[in-house]
Amino acid sequence: MAEPLLCVEDLNAYYGGAHVLEKVSFEVADDQPVALIGRNGMGKTTLCAAIMGISPPHATGSIRFRGKELIGRPSYKIAKLGLGYVPQGRRLFPSLTVDEQRLDPRPRVRALPTPGRATPERRSTALRRRAADARNRPCAAAQSEALDHG
């Protein structure tokens, strides 16, 4: 039998003294589609946070991805192994437009800044200015409504 893509064994997760997940165990095969379903407060987000090494929660037990133990690794090292997590919700950048959300202000190649060249700081400043301009611009729906009623 092939090694599972993800193997969780006897996972316990805590927020302070609160024991949120108790002895959770499961395996996911490499080609197996999986859905995590449950009511509010059942531990879905805690399970994902524990797998990704996001603190809190404090987790004990074993979580292996492609055979590599994840417990104790920081989340950026877990992500470098190829495991990712996209949280529910729109809380990341609520003030940016859809196009601005997609922009990546980080430079593609690390190089010494040259005069006139956009540095990460300049790009970040430009992105903040564009976001502020977008917030001050009325949206198309509001303009359309004003035309219909005006």
C-alpha positions in Angstrom: 0.0 0.0 0.0 1.2 3.5 -0.9 2.1 6.0 1.8 -0.8 8.4 2.4 -0.5 12.0 1.3 -1.6 13.2 4.8 -1.6 11.1 7.9 -3.0 12.5 11.2 -2.6 10.3 14.3 -3.8 11.0 17.9 -3.9 14.8 17.3 -4.8 16.8 20.3 -5.2 20.6 20.0 -5.5 23.2 22.8 -6.3 26.8 23.1 -4.8 27.6 26.5 -6.3 25.0 28.8 -9.3 24.3 26.5 -8.9 20.8 24.9 -10.5 21.4 21.4 -9.5 18.3 19.4 -9.0 15.0 21.2 -7.2 12.0 19.6 -8.1 12.8 16.0 -6.8 10.3 13.5 -7.3 9.9 9.7 -5.4 9.4 6.5 -5.8 11.0 3.0 -4.6 9.1 0.0 -2.8 11.0 -2.8 -5.7 10.7 -5.2 -8.5 10.9 -2.7 -10.9 13.9 -2.8 -11.8 15.0 0.8 -14.3 17.5 2.3 -14.2 18.6 5.9 -17.8 19.3 7.0 -19.3 20.1 10.4 -21.4 22.6 12.4 -19.9 25.8 13.8 -17.6 25.1 16.7 -16.8 21.5 15.8 -13.1 22.1 15.2 -12.7 22.4 11.5 -10.7 25.6 11.6 -8.7 24.3 14.5 -7.8 21.1 12.6 -6.6 23.1 9.6 -4.6 25.5 11.8 -3.0 22.5 13.6 -2.1 20.8 10.3 -0.5 24.1 9.0 1.3 24.9 12.2 -0.6 28.1 12.8 -0.6 29.3 16.4 -2.8 29.0 18.3 -3.6 26.1 18.8 -1.0 24.1 20.6 -1.0 20.7 19.0 0.4 17.3 20.1 0.3 13.9 18.3 1.5 13.3 14.7 0.8 15.0 11.5 2.7 13.7 8.4 2.6 15.2 4.9 4.3 13.0 2.3 6.0 11.2 5.1 7.4 14.3 6.8 6.4 15.2 10.4 4.7 18.6 10.6 4.3 18.9 14.4 6.8 21.5 15.7 7.5 23.0 12.2 6.7 26.7 11.6 3.9 27.3 9.1 6.3 28.8 6.4 8.3 25.5 6.4 5.1 23.5 6.1 4.0 25.7 3.1 7.4 25.1 1.5 6.7 21.3 1.6 3.7 22.0 -0.7 0.8 22.1 1.8 -1.4 25.3 1.8 -4.4 26.7 3.6 -6.8 29.3 2.3 -8.9 30.5 5.2 -12.6 31.2 4.8 -13.7 34.8 4.6 -12.7 38.1 3.0 -10.8 39.6 5.9 -7.4 39.8 4.3 -7.7 43.1 2.3 -11.3 44.3 2.5 -10.4 47.8 1.3 -8.8 46.7 -2.0 -10.6 46.0 -5.3 -10.6 42.6 -6.9 -7.8 43.7 -9.3 -5.8 45.1 -6.5 -6.1 41.9 -4.5 -4.5 40.0 -7.4 -1.5 42.4 -7.6 1.7 41.1 -6.1 3.9 44.0 -4.9 6.9 41.8 -4.3 9.7 42.0 -6.8 10.3 38.9 -8.9 14.1 39.0 -8.7 16.0 40.3 -5.8 18.3 43.0 -7.0 20.0 46.1 -5.6 17.6 49.1 -6.2 18.7 51.5 -8.9 17.6 55.1 -9.1 14.1 55.3 -10.4 13.5 51.6 -10.1 10.4 50.5 -8.0 11.6 49.0 -4.7 9.3 46.9 -2.6 8.7 50.0 -0.4 7.8 52.1 -3.4 5.5 49.5 -4.7 3.8 49.1 -1.3 3.3 52.9 -1.1 1.9 52.9 -4.7 -0.5 50.1 -3.8 -1.7 51.9 -0.7 -2.3 55.0 -2.8 -4.2 53.1 -5.5 -6.3 51.5 -2.7 -7.1 54.9 -1.2 -8.0 56.3 -4.7 -10.3 53.3 -5.3 -12.0 53.9 -1.9 -12.7 57.5 -2.8 -14.1 56.6 -6.3 -17.8 55.8 -6.4 -18.5 52.3 -7.6 -20.2 51.6 -10.9 -23.4 50.4 -9.2 -23.6 53.7 -7.2 -23.1 55.7 -10.4 -25.7 53.7 -12.2 -28.2 54.2 -9.4 -27.5 57.9 -9.4 -28.2 58.1 -13.1 -31.4 56.1 -12.8 -32.8 58.4 -10.0 -31.2 61.7 -11.1 
